[in-house]
């Protein structure tokens, strides 16, 4: 009778568990928001993004003029995927950024440029 080392049996059991239930160990709990867009609707900038985080506590929405510094516009709850900025000026150009926060850490989206028509 051939005996397998215990470590091989444990590895096989872990692999079976990952196959049966899905292995989420590589998921980033604070994955950055993606697909950030800004669209003009009814005189406001409508921002939308994909929520990729699994353990966030909230989101920060920041805005700056093209040559300016970022200022915080809003603090949103976990799982938020949109924000309406009704303070934009006609003809002005802005850059937006969304930051996911959680457990004392944060990760930001890519920037998106927007000009209010």
Chimera marker file (.cmm) of the C-alpha trace (Angstrom):
<marker_set name="trace">
<marker id="1" x="0.000" y="0.000" z="0.000" r="1" g="1" b="0" radius="0.5"/>
<marker id="2" x="1.361" y="3.430" z="-0.972" r="1" g="1" b="0" radius="0.5"/>
<marker id="3" x="1.152" y="6.249" z="1.572" r="1" g="1" b="0" radius="0.5"/>
<marker id="4" x="0.820" y="9.879" z="0.506" r="1" g="1" b="0" radius="0.5"/>
<marker id="5" x="2.427" y="12.605" z="2.594" r="1" g="1" b="0" radius="0.5"/>
<marker id="6" x="-0.064" y="14.523" z="4.724" r="1" g="1" b="0" radius="0.5"/>
<marker id="7" x="0.865" y="17.793" z="3.041" r="1" g="1" b="0" radius="0.5"/>
<marker id="8" x="-0.398" y="16.477" z="-0.294" r="1" g="1" b="0" radius="0.5"/>
<marker id="9" x="-3.697" y="15.502" z="1.254" r="1" g="1" b="0" radius="0.5"/>
<marker id="10" x="-4.086" y="18.951" z="2.822" r="1" g="1" b="0" radius="0.5"/>
<marker id="11" x="-3.229" y="20.672" z="-0.459" r="1" g="1" b="0" radius="0.5"/>
<marker id="12" x="-5.778" y="18.526" z="-2.265" r="1" g="1" b="0" radius="0.5"/>
<marker id="13" x="-8.446" y="19.369" z="0.298" r="1" g="1" b="0" radius="0.5"/>
<marker id="14" x="-7.736" y="23.106" z="-0.028" r="1" g="1" b="0" radius="0.5"/>
<marker id="15" x="-7.857" y="22.907" z="-3.807" r="1" g="1" b="0" radius="0.5"/>
<marker id="16" x="-11.169" y="21.038" z="-3.633" r="1" g="1" b="0" radius="0.5"/>
<marker id="17" x="-12.561" y="23.644" z="-1.249" r="1" g="1" b="0" radius="0.5"/>
<marker id="18" x="-11.503" y="26.483" z="-3.561" r="1" g="1" b="0" radius="0.5"/>
<marker id="19" x="-13.123" y="24.760" z="-6.545" r="1" g="1" b="0" radius="0.5"/>
<marker id="20" x="-16.341" y="23.955" z="-4.729" r="1" g="1" b="0" radius="0.5"/>
<marker id="21" x="-16.912" y="27.300" z="-3.039" r="1" g="1" b="0" radius="0.5"/>
<marker id="22" x="-14.907" y="29.794" z="-5.106" r="1" g="1" b="0" radius="0.5"/>
<marker id="23" x="-11.557" y="31.161" z="-4.062" r="1" g="1" b="0" radius="0.5"/>
<marker id="24" x="-11.870" y="34.824" z="-3.085" r="1" g="1" b="0" radius="0.5"/>
<marker id="25" x="-8.520" y="35.001" z="-1.306" r="1" g="1" b="0" radius="0.5"/>
<marker id="26" x="-7.008" y="37.092" z="-4.103" r="1" g="1" b="0" radius="0.5"/>
<marker id="27" x="-9.839" y="39.680" z="-4.115" r="1" g="1" b="0" radius="0.5"/>
<marker id="28" x="-8.728" y="43.158" z="-3.032" r="1" g="1" b="0" radius="0.5"/>
<marker id="29" x="-11.113" y="44.392" z="-0.309" r="1" g="1" b="0" radius="0.5"/>
<marker id="30" x="-10.320" y="48.024" z="-1.268" r="1" g="1" b="0" radius="0.5"/>
<marker id="31" x="-10.105" y="47.648" z="-5.041" r="1" g="1" b="0" radius="0.5"/>
<marker id="32" x="-10.171" y="51.021" z="-6.746" r="1" g="1" b="0" radius="0.5"/>
<marker id="33" x="-13.336" y="52.292" z="-8.374" r="1" g="1" b="0" radius="0.5"/>
<marker id="34" x="-13.169" y="51.875" z="-12.161" r="1" g="1" b="0" radius="0.5"/>
<marker id="35" x="-15.025" y="53.162" z="-15.222" r="1" g="1" b="0" radius="0.5"/>
<marker id="36" x="-15.496" y="56.654" z="-13.735" r="1" g="1" b="0" radius="0.5"/>
<marker id="37" x="-17.576" y="58.809" z="-16.064" r="1" g="1" b="0" radius="0.5"/>
<marker id="38" x="-18.954" y="62.342" z="-15.875" r="1" g="1" b="0" radius="0.5"/>
<marker id="39" x="-21.973" y="63.348" z="-17.958" r="1" g="1" b="0" radius="0.5"/>
<marker id="40" x="-23.858" y="66.635" z="-18.160" r="1" g="1" b="0" radius="0.5"/>
<marker id="41" x="-27.538" y="66.175" z="-17.262" r="1" g="1" b="0" radius="0.5"/>
<marker id="42" x="-29.954" y="68.992" z="-16.409" r="1" g="1" b="0" radius="0.5"/>
<marker id="43" x="-27.208" y="71.512" z="-15.617" r="1" g="1" b="0" radius="0.5"/>
<marker id="44" x="-25.242" y="69.169" z="-13.330" r="1" g="1" b="0" radius="0.5"/>
<marker id="45" x="-22.354" y="66.713" z="-13.614" r="1" g="1" b="0" radius="0.5"/>
<marker id="46" x="-23.547" y="63.131" z="-13.075" r="1" g="1" b="0" radius="0.5"/>
<marker id="47" x="-20.683" y="60.893" z="-11.967" r="1" g="1" b="0" radius="0.5"/>
<marker id="48" x="-20.845" y="57.092" z="-12.122" r="1" g="1" b="0" radius="0.5"/>
<marker id="49" x="-18.298" y="54.389" z="-11.348" r="1" g="1" b="0" radius="0.5"/>
<marker id="50" x="-17.986" y="50.662" z="-10.753" r="1" g="1" b="0" radius="0.5"/>
<marker id="51" x="-17.788" y="49.609" z="-7.098" r="1" g="1" b="0" radius="0.5"/>
<marker id="52" x="-15.056" y="46.933" z="-7.002" r="1" g="1" b="0" radius="0.5"/>
<marker id="53" x="-14.381" y="46.961" z="-3.257" r="1" g="1" b="0" radius="0.5"/>
<marker id="54" x="-15.733" y="44.333" z="-0.896" r="1" g="1" b="0" radius="0.5"/>
<marker id="55" x="-14.860" y="45.866" z="2.483" r="1" g="1" b="0" radius="0.5"/>
<marker id="56" x="-15.177" y="49.615" z="2.001" r="1" g="1" b="0" radius="0.5"/>
<marker id="57" x="-16.583" y="51.987" z="4.587" r="1" g="1" b="0" radius="0.5"/>
<marker id="58" x="-17.362" y="54.694" z="2.054" r="1" g="1" b="0" radius="0.5"/>
<marker id="59" x="-16.320" y="56.890" z="-0.847" r="1" g="1" b="0" radius="0.5"/>
<marker id="60" x="-14.928" y="60.390" z="-1.192" r="1" g="1" b="0" radius="0.5"/>
<marker id="61" x="-15.677" y="62.452" z="-4.295" r="1" g="1" b="0" radius="0.5"/>
<marker id="62" x="-13.079" y="65.101" z="-5.127" r="1" g="1" b="0" radius="0.5"/>
<marker id="63" x="-13.069" y="67.826" z="-7.778" r="1" g="1" b="0" radius="0.5"/>
<marker id="64" x="-10.562" y="70.333" z="-9.055" r="1" g="1" b="0" radius="0.5"/>
<marker id="65" x="-10.353" y="72.912" z="-11.779" r="1" g="1" b="0" radius="0.5"/>
<marker id="66" x="-8.054" y="71.762" z="-14.583" r="1" g="1" b="0" radius="0.5"/>
<marker id="67" x="-5.103" y="73.729" z="-13.118" r="1" g="1" b="0" radius="0.5"/>
<marker id="68" x="-6.203" y="73.636" z="-9.478" r="1" g="1" b="0" radius="0.5"/>
<marker id="69" x="-5.993" y="71.465" z="-6.391" r="1" g="1" b="0" radius="0.5"/>
<marker id="70" x="-8.524" y="68.856" z="-5.348" r="1" g="1" b="0" radius="0.5"/>
<marker id="71" x="-11.271" y="69.738" z="-2.885" r="1" g="1" b="0" radius="0.5"/>
<marker id="72" x="-13.607" y="67.208" z="-1.288" r="1" g="1" b="0" radius="0.5"/>
<marker id="73" x="-17.175" y="67.464" z="-2.598" r="1" g="1" b="0" radius="0.5"/>
<marker id="74" x="-18.889" y="64.609" z="-0.806" r="1" g="1" b="0" radius="0.5"/>
<marker id="75" x="-18.577" y="61.666" z="1.542" r="1" g="1" b="0" radius="0.5"/>
<marker id="76" x="-20.741" y="58.755" z="0.430" r="1" g="1" b="0" radius="0.5"/>
<marker id="77" x="-21.671" y="55.439" z="2.054" r="1" g="1" b="0" radius="0.5"/>
<marker id="78" x="-20.287" y="52.021" z="1.143" r="1" g="1" b="0" radius="0.5"/>
<marker id="79" x="-21.536" y="50.563" z="-2.154" r="1" g="1" b="0" radius="0.5"/>
<marker id="80" x="-22.224" y="54.011" z="-3.662" r="1" g="1" b="0" radius="0.5"/>
<marker id="81" x="-21.795" y="54.123" z="-7.443" r="1" g="1" b="0" radius="0.5"/>
<marker id="82" x="-22.898" y="57.632" z="-8.371" r="1" g="1" b="0" radius="0.5"/>
<marker id="83" x="-22.927" y="61.286" z="-7.353" r="1" g="1" b="0" radius="0.5"/>
<marker id="84" x="-24.531" y="64.437" z="-8.784" r="1" g="1" b="0" radius="0.5"/>
<marker id="85" x="-22.493" y="67.635" z="-8.656" r="1" g="1" b="0" radius="0.5"/>
<marker id="86" x="-24.999" y="70.463" z="-9.042" r="1" g="1" b="0" radius="0.5"/>
<marker id="87" x="-22.404" y="73.167" z="-8.303" r="1" g="1" b="0" radius="0.5"/>
<marker id="88" x="-20.722" y="73.181" z="-11.734" r="1" g="1" b="0" radius="0.5"/>
<marker id="89" x="-20.553" y="76.406" z="-13.740" r="1" g="1" b="0" radius="0.5"/>
<marker id="90" x="-21.463" y="76.633" z="-17.426" r="1" g="1" b="0" radius="0.5"/>
<marker id="91" x="-18.308" y="76.504" z="-19.582" r="1" g="1" b="0" radius="0.5"/>
<marker id="92" x="-16.054" y="75.478" z="-16.682" r="1" g="1" b="0" radius="0.5"/>
<marker id="93" x="-13.712" y="72.470" z="-16.929" r="1" g="1" b="0" radius="0.5"/>
<marker id="94" x="-13.185" y="70.148" z="-13.980" r="1" g="1" b="0" radius="0.5"/>
<marker id="95" x="-11.346" y="66.951" z="-13.092" r="1" g="1" b="0" radius="0.5"/>
<marker id="96" x="-12.982" y="64.411" z="-10.764" r="1" g="1" b="0" radius="0.5"/>
<marker id="97" x="-11.542" y="61.620" z="-8.639" r="1" g="1" b="0" radius="0.5"/>
<marker id="98" x="-13.328" y="59.012" z="-6.498" r="1" g="1" b="0" radius="0.5"/>
<marker id="99" x="-11.571" y="57.432" z="-3.509" r="1" g="1" b="0" radius="0.5"/>
<marker id="100" x="-12.711" y="54.252" z="-1.775" r="1" g="1" b="0" radius="0.5"/>
<marker id="101" x="-12.004" y="54.201" z="1.983" r="1" g="1" b="0" radius="0.5"/>
<marker id="102" x="-11.892" y="51.468" z="4.583" r="1" g="1" b="0" radius="0.5"/>
<marker id="103" x="-10.006" y="50.316" z="7.658" r="1" g="1" b="0" radius="0.5"/>
<marker id="104" x="-7.692" y="53.349" z="7.629" r="1" g="1" b="0" radius="0.5"/>
<marker id="105" x="-6.691" y="52.880" z="3.984" r="1" g="1" b="0" radius="0.5"/>
<marker id="106" x="-7.823" y="54.313" z="0.658" r="1" g="1" b="0" radius="0.5"/>
<marker id="107" x="-7.516" y="53.677" z="-3.078" r="1" g="1" b="0" radius="0.5"/>
<marker id="108" x="-8.390" y="56.126" z="-5.851" r="1" g="1" b="0" radius="0.5"/>
<marker id="109" x="-9.955" y="55.835" z="-9.269" r="1" g="1" b="0" radius="0.5"/>
<marker id="110" x="-8.452" y="57.258" z="-12.416" r="1" g="1" b="0" radius="0.5"/>
<marker id="111" x="-9.255" y="60.902" z="-13.046" r="1" g="1" b="0" radius="0.5"/>
<marker id="112" x="-12.026" y="61.949" z="-15.407" r="1" g="1" b="0" radius="0.5"/>
<marker id="113" x="-12.159" y="65.353" z="-17.097" r="1" g="1" b="0" radius="0.5"/>
<marker id="114" x="-15.467" y="67.154" z="-17.573" r="1" g="1" b="0" radius="0.5"/>
<marker id="115" x="-16.525" y="70.446" z="-19.154" r="1" g="1" b="0" radius="0.5"/>
<marker id="116" x="-19.986" y="71.794" z="-18.429" r="1" g="1" b="0" radius="0.5"/>
<marker id="117" x="-21.569" y="72.858" z="-21.721" r="1" g="1" b="0" radius="0.5"/>
<link id1="1" id2="2" r="1" g="1" b="0" radius="0.2"/>
<link id1="2" id2="3" r="1" g="1" b="0" radius="0.2"/>
<link id1="3" id2="4" r="1" g="1" b="0" radius="0.2"/>
<link id1="4" id2="5" r="1" g="1" b="0" radius="0.2"/>
<link id1="5" id2="6" r="1" g="1" b="0" radius="0.2"/>
<link id1="6" id2="7" r="1" g="1" b="0" radius="0.2"/>
<link id1="7" id2="8" r="1" g="1" b="0" radius="0.2"/>
<link id1="8" id2="9" r="1" g="1" b="0" radius="0.2"/>
<link id1="9" id2="10" r="1" g="1" b="0" radius="0.2"/>
<link id1="10" id2="11" r="1" g="1" b="0" radius="0.2"/>
<link id1="11" id2="12" r="1" g="1" b="0" radius="0.2"/>
<link id1="12" id2="13" r="1" g="1" b="0" radius="0.2"/>
<link id1="13" id2="14" r="1" g="1" b="0" radius="0.2"/>
<link id1="14" id2="15" r="1" g="1" b="0" radius="0.2"/>
<link id1="15" id2="16" r="1" g="1" b="0" radius="0.2"/>
<link id1="16" id2="17" r="1" g="1" b="0" radius="0.2"/>
<link id1="17" id2="18" r="1" g="1" b="0" radius="0.2"/>
<link id1="18" id2="19" r="1" g="1" b="0" radius="0.2"/>
<link id1="19" id2="20" r="1" g="1" b="0" radius="0.2"/>
<link id1="20" id2="21" r="1" g="1" b="0" radius="0.2"/>
<link id1="21" id2="22" r="1" g="1" b="0" radius="0.2"/>
<link id1="22" id2="23" r="1" g="1" b="0" radius="0.2"/>
<link id1="23" id2="24" r="1" g="1" b="0" radius="0.2"/>
<link id1="24" id2="25" r="1" g="1" b="0" radius="0.2"/>
<link id1="25" id2="26" r="1" g="1" b="0" radius="0.2"/>
<link id1="26" id2="27" r="1" g="1" b="0" radius="0.2"/>
<link id1="27" id2="28" r="1" g="1" b="0" radius="0.2"/>
<link id1="28" id2="29" r="1" g="1" b="0" radius="0.2"/>
<link id1="29" id2="30" r="1" g="1" b="0" radius="0.2"/>
<link id1="30" id2="31" r="1" g="1" b="0" radius="0.2"/>
<link id1="31" id2="32" r="1" g="1" b="0" radius="0.2"/>
<link id1="32" id2="33" r="1" g="1" b="0" radius="0.2"/>
<link id1="33" id2="34" r="1" g="1" b="0" radius="0.2"/>
<link id1="34" id2="35" r="1" g="1" b="0" radius="0.2"/>
<link id1="35" id2="36" r="1" g="1" b="0" radius="0.2"/>
<link id1="36" id2="37" r="1" g="1" b="0" radius="0.2"/>
<link id1="37" id2="38" r="1" g="1" b="0" radius="0.2"/>
<link id1="38" id2="39" r="1" g="1" b="0" radius="0.2"/>
<link id1="39" id2="40" r="1" g="1" b="0" radius="0.2"/>
<link id1="40" id2="41" r="1" g="1" b="0" radius="0.2"/>
<link id1="41" id2="42" r="1" g="1" b="0" radius="0.2"/>
<link id1="42" id2="43" r="1" g="1" b="0" radius="0.2"/>
<link id1="43" id2="44" r="1" g="1" b="0" radius="0.2"/>
<link id1="44" id2="45" r="1" g="1" b="0" radius="0.2"/>
<link id1="45" id2="46" r="1" g="1" b="0" radius="0.2"/>
<link id1="46" id2="47" r="1" g="1" b="0" radius="0.2"/>
<link id1="47" id2="48" r="1" g="1" b="0" radius="0.2"/>
<link id1="48" id2="49" r="1" g="1" b="0" radius="0.2"/>
<link id1="49" id2="50" r="1" g="1" b="0" radius="0.2"/>
<link id1="50" id2="51" r="1" g="1" b="0" radius="0.2"/>
<link id1="51" id2="52" r="1" g="1" b="0" radius="0.2"/>
<link id1="52" id2="53" r="1" g="1" b="0" radius="0.2"/>
<link id1="53" id2="54" r="1" g="1" b="0" radius="0.2"/>
<link id1="54" id2="55" r="1" g="1" b="0" radius="0.2"/>
<link id1="55" id2="56" r="1" g="1" b="0" radius="0.2"/>
<link id1="56" id2="57" r="1" g="1" b="0" radius="0.2"/>
<link id1="57" id2="58" r="1" g="1" b="0" radius="0.2"/>
<link id1="58" id2="59" r="1" g="1" b="0" radius="0.2"/>
<link id1="59" id2="60" r="1" g="1" b="0" radius="0.2"/>
<link id1="60" id2="61" r="1" g="1" b="0" radius="0.2"/>
<link id1="61" id2="62" r="1" g="1" b="0" radius="0.2"/>
<link id1="62" id2="63" r="1" g="1" b="0" radius="0.2"/>
<link id1="63" id2="64" r="1" g="1" b="0" radius="0.2"/>
<link id1="64" id2="65" r="1" g="1" b="0" radius="0.2"/>
<link id1="65" id2="66" r="1" g="1" b="0" radius="0.2"/>
<link id1="66" id2="67" r="1" g="1" b="0" radius="0.2"/>
<link id1="67" id2="68" r="1" g="1" b="0" radius="0.2"/>
<link id1="68" id2="69" r="1" g="1" b="0" radius="0.2"/>
<link id1="69" id2="70" r="1" g="1" b="0" radius="0.2"/>
<link id1="70" id2="71" r="1" g="1" b="0" radius="0.2"/>
<link id1="71" id2="72" r="1" g="1" b="0" radius="0.2"/>
<link id1="72" id2="73" r="1" g="1" b="0" radius="0.2"/>
<link id1="73" id2="74" r="1" g="1" b="0" radius="0.2"/>
<link id1="74" id2="75" r="1" g="1" b="0" radius="0.2"/>
<link id1="75" id2="76" r="1" g="1" b="0" radius="0.2"/>
<link id1="76" id2="77" r="1" g="1" b="0" radius="0.2"/>
<link id1="77" id2="78" r="1" g="1" b="0" radius="0.2"/>
<link id1="78" id2="79" r="1" g="1" b="0" radius="0.2"/>
<link id1="79" id2="80" r="1" g="1" b="0" radius="0.2"/>
<link id1="80" id2="81" r="1" g="1" b="0" radius="0.2"/>
<link id1="81" id2="82" r="1" g="1" b="0" radius="0.2"/>
<link id1="82" id2="83" r="1" g="1" b="0" radius="0.2"/>
<link id1="83" id2="84" r="1" g="1" b="0" radius="0.2"/>
<link id1="84" id2="85" r="1" g="1" b="0" radius="0.2"/>
<link id1="85" id2="86" r="1" g="1" b="0" radius="0.2"/>
<link id1="86" id2="87" r="1" g="1" b="0" radius="0.2"/>
<link id1="87" id2="88" r="1" g="1" b="0" radius="0.2"/>
<link id1="88" id2="89" r="1" g="1" b="0" radius="0.2"/>
<link id1="89" id2="90" r="1" g="1" b="0" radius="0.2"/>
<link id1="90" id2="91" r="1" g="1" b="0" radius="0.2"/>
<link id1="91" id2="92" r="1" g="1" b="0" radius="0.2"/>
<link id1="92" id2="93" r="1" g="1" b="0" radius="0.2"/>
<link id1="93" id2="94" r="1" g="1" b="0" radius="0.2"/>
<link id1="94" id2="95" r="1" g="1" b="0" radius="0.2"/>
<link id1="95" id2="96" r="1" g="1" b="0" radius="0.2"/>
<link id1="96" id2="97" r="1" g="1" b="0" radius="0.2"/>
<link id1="97" id2="98" r="1" g="1" b="0" radius="0.2"/>
<link id1="98" id2="99" r="1" g="1" b="0" radius="0.2"/>
<link id1="99" id2="100" r="1" g="1" b="0" radius="0.2"/>
<link id1="100" id2="101" r="1" g="1" b="0" radius="0.2"/>
<link id1="101" id2="102" r="1" g="1" b="0" radius="0.2"/>
<link id1="102" id2="103" r="1" g="1" b="0" radius="0.2"/>
<link id1="103" id2="104" r="1" g="1" b="0" radius="0.2"/>
<link id1="104" id2="105" r="1" g="1" b="0" radius="0.2"/>
<link id1="105" id2="106" r="1" g="1" b="0" radius="0.2"/>
<link id1="106" id2="107" r="1" g="1" b="0" radius="0.2"/>
<link id1="107" id2="108" r="1" g="1" b="0" radius="0.2"/>
<link id1="108" id2="109" r="1" g="1" b="0" radius="0.2"/>
<link id1="109" id2="110" r="1" g="1" b="0" radius="0.2"/>
<link id1="110" id2="111" r="1" g="1" b="0" radius="0.2"/>
<link id1="111" id2="112" r="1" g="1" b="0" radius="0.2"/>
<link id1="112" id2="113" r="1" g="1" b="0" radius="0.2"/>
<link id1="113" id2="114" r="1" g="1" b="0" radius="0.2"/>
<link id1="114" id2="115" r="1" g="1" b="0" radius="0.2"/>
<link id1="115" id2="116" r="1" g="1" b="0" radius="0.2"/>
<link id1="116" id2="117" r="1" g="1" b="0" radius="0.2"/>
</marker_set>
